[in-house]
Amino acid sequence: MDNNVNATNDNGGILWGLLGCCIPIVGLVLFLVWKDTKPKTAKAAGIGALVSVILIVVWYILMAVLGIGLMSLGY
């Protein structure tokens, strides 16, 4: 009976993905905690965390390229 309760609560809601995106470390922890019991929800939180980390890396690369470009122009 406990498996049925977990199955109905494992909907992979977008709010868990949003939480993982806003606070990536929480998304990672939730992914690791729920990966066996709630795989859909864990995947949503993990994808949110991954998207956040990718966006941060892209942001820093963009800022570095922009900074180097502005320095070469003499700003």
Backbone as CSV, one residue per row, in Angstrom:
resi,resn,N_x,N_y,N_z,CA_x,CA_y,CA_z,C_x,C_y,C_z
1,MET,0.813,-1.185,0.000,0.000,0.000,0.000,0.866,1.263,0.000
2,ASP,2.002,1.217,0.622,2.900,2.373,0.668,3.414,2.731,-0.726
3,ASN,3.598,1.725,-1.595,4.057,1.991,-2.958,3.034,2.792,-3.746
4,ASN,1.753,2.560,-3.511,0.706,3.308,-4.202,0.712,4.772,-3.786
5,VAL,0.969,5.048,-2.523,1.027,6.425,-2.049,2.194,7.140,-2.704
6,ASN,3.364,6.505,-2.764,4.521,7.112,-3.407,4.292,7.319,-4.897
7,ALA,3.611,6.389,-5.535,3.369,6.508,-6.970,2.446,7.686,-7.278
8,THR,1.459,7.927,-6.425,0.545,9.031,-6.692,1.189,10.376,-6.382
9,ASN,2.136,10.423,-5.464,2.794,11.673,-5.122,3.984,11.975,-6.023
10,ASP,4.364,11.059,-6.872,5.514,11.241,-7.749,5.048,11.776,-9.097
11,ASN,4.735,13.079,-9.138,4.229,13.651,-10.381,5.265,14.490,-11.113
12,GLY,6.428,14.699,-10.508,7.473,15.476,-11.173,7.076,16.910,-11.421
13,GLY,6.473,17.526,-10.450,5.927,18.871,-10.592,6.961,19.918,-10.979
14,ILE,6.480,20.927,-11.686,7.349,22.003,-12.169,7.879,22.850,-11.020
15,LEU,7.174,22.879,-9.898,7.641,23.674,-8.762,8.938,23.117,-8.184
16,TRP,9.102,21.800,-8.209,10.366,21.215,-7.741,11.496,21.581,-8.691
17,GLY,11.211,21.609,-9.976,12.211,22.045,-10.947,12.563,23.508,-10.774
18,LEU,11.570,24.319,-10.487,11.805,25.742,-10.250,12.631,25.961,-8.983
19,LEU,12.325,25.197,-7.948,13.111,25.280,-6.720,14.556,24.870,-6.991
20,GLY,14.743,23.798,-7.752,16.092,23.351,-8.107,16.832,24.374,-8.944
21,CYS,16.106,25.099,-9.770,16.734,26.126,-10.603,17.116,27.350,-9.778
22,CYS,16.268,27.728,-8.832,16.554,28.907,-8.007,17.653,28.635,-6.986
23,ILE,17.671,27.438,-6.439,18.670,27.059,-5.439,19.252,25.711,-5.874
24,PRO,20.300,25.732,-6.701,20.811,24.495,-7.295,21.260,23.435,-6.279
25,ILE,21.812,23.845,-5.162,22.269,22.851,-4.185,21.082,22.096,-3.591
26,VAL,19.950,22.777,-3.419,18.740,22.108,-2.931,18.232,21.121,-3.978
27,GLY,18.266,21.516,-5.241,17.854,20.609,-6.309,18.718,19.361,-6.361
28,LEU,20.011,19.528,-6.164,20.915,18.381,-6.156,20.630,17.470,-4.976
29,VAL,20.433,18.052,-3.793,20.137,17.242,-2.603,18.815,16.505,-2.780
30,LEU,17.797,17.187,-3.275,16.508,16.531,-3.498,16.630,15.415,-4.523
31,PHE,17.412,15.638,-5.565,17.623,14.586,-6.557,18.247,13.357,-5.914
32,LEU,19.275,13.565,-5.118,19.963,12.436,-4.492,19.079,11.714,-3.468
33,VAL,18.245,12.466,-2.761,17.376,11.853,-1.753,16.223,11.092,-2.399
34,TRP,15.644,11.637,-3.449,14.431,11.067,-4.045,14.674,10.188,-5.263
35,LYS,15.906,9.972,-5.681,16.120,9.271,-6.953,15.571,7.846,-6.961
36,ASP,15.469,7.195,-5.811,14.937,5.833,-5.771,13.453,5.784,-5.426
37,THR,12.999,6.701,-4.575,11.609,6.643,-4.132,10.658,7.443,-5.020
38,LYS,11.112,8.577,-5.518,10.277,9.430,-6.368,11.093,9.841,-7.598
39,PRO,11.261,8.957,-8.558,12.155,9.263,-9.685,11.716,10.448,-10.553
40,LYS,10.433,10.637,-10.759,9.982,11.760,-11.600,10.235,13.102,-10.915
41,THR,9.917,13.175,-9.634,10.141,14.402,-8.882,11.630,14.680,-8.750
42,ALA,12.417,13.633,-8.518,13.868,13.788,-8.427,14.437,14.302,-9.742
43,LYS,13.919,13.784,-10.836,14.395,14.227,-12.149,14.063,15.705,-12.377
44,ALA,12.877,16.135,-11.970,12.497,17.543,-12.129,13.419,18.454,-11.322
45,ALA,13.692,18.077,-10.075,14.572,18.890,-9.232,15.998,18.885,-9.777
46,GLY,16.458,17.726,-10.251,17.806,17.620,-10.809,17.969,18.420,-12.085
47,ILE,16.968,18.376,-12.958,17.034,19.149,-14.202,17.024,20.647,-13.890
48,GLY,16.229,21.053,-12.907,16.224,22.460,-12.511,17.596,22.912,-12.036
49,ALA,18.250,22.079,-11.221,19.586,22.415,-10.731,20.589,22.457,-11.875
50,LEU,20.489,21.510,-12.795,21.407,21.460,-13.931,21.232,22.675,-14.835
51,VAL,20.005,23.062,-15.090,19.743,24.240,-15.918,20.334,25.486,-15.264
52,SER,20.170,25.599,-13.963,20.713,26.752,-13.255,22.233,26.812,-13.359
53,VAL,22.890,25.692,-13.164,24.351,25.659,-13.244,24.817,25.986,-14.661
54,ILE,24.147,25.461,-15.662,24.514,25.759,-17.058,24.340,27.245,-17.353
55,LEU,23.243,27.840,-16.893,23.021,29.272,-17.117,24.083,30.121,-16.424
56,ILE,24.487,29.719,-15.229,25.535,30.459,-14.515,26.855,30.384,-15.271
57,VAL,27.208,29.204,-15.760,28.455,29.042,-16.513,28.416,29.875,-17.797
58,VAL,27.298,29.827,-18.512,27.161,30.623,-19.738,27.263,32.113,-19.412
59,TRP,26.664,32.548,-18.312,26.725,33.949,-17.908,28.167,34.388,-17.664
60,TYR,28.927,33.571,-16.920,30.315,33.935,-16.635,31.180,33.940,-17.896
61,ILE,30.942,33.009,-18.803,31.686,33.004,-20.067,31.349,34.248,-20.875
62,LEU,30.072,34.594,-20.938,29.645,35.785,-21.668,30.256,37.046,-21.072
63,MET,30.265,37.135,-19.751,30.845,38.315,-19.105,32.355,38.386,-19.325
64,ALA,33.026,37.245,-19.340,34.467,37.236,-19.591,34.761,37.690,-21.014
65,VAL,34.004,37.171,-21.978,34.208,37.563,-23.384,33.905,39.041,-23.564
66,LEU,32.834,39.517,-22.952,32.477,40.927,-23.049,33.544,41.804,-22.398
67,GLY,34.048,41.379,-21.249,35.094,42.145,-20.572,36.372,42.209,-21.378
68,ILE,36.765,41.093,-21.976,37.975,41.076,-22.811,37.774,41.956,-24.038
69,GLY,36.575,41.904,-24.619,36.276,42.733,-25.784,36.316,44.209,-25.462
70,LEU,35.769,44.589,-24.333,35.780,45.993,-23.933,37.194,46.459,-23.596
71,MET,37.994,45.573,-22.997,39.374,45.941,-22.686,40.175,46.171,-23.961
72,SER,39.915,45.367,-24.981,40.646,45.540,-26.233,40.249,46.820,-26.953
73,LEU,39.074,47.351,-26.678,38.620,48.613,-27.271,39.091,49.819,-26.454
74,GLY,39.646,49.578,-25.277,40.190,50.647,-24.467,39.239,51.212,-23.444
75,TYR,38.182,50.496,-23.129,37.223,50.985,-22.125,37.647,50.591,-20.746
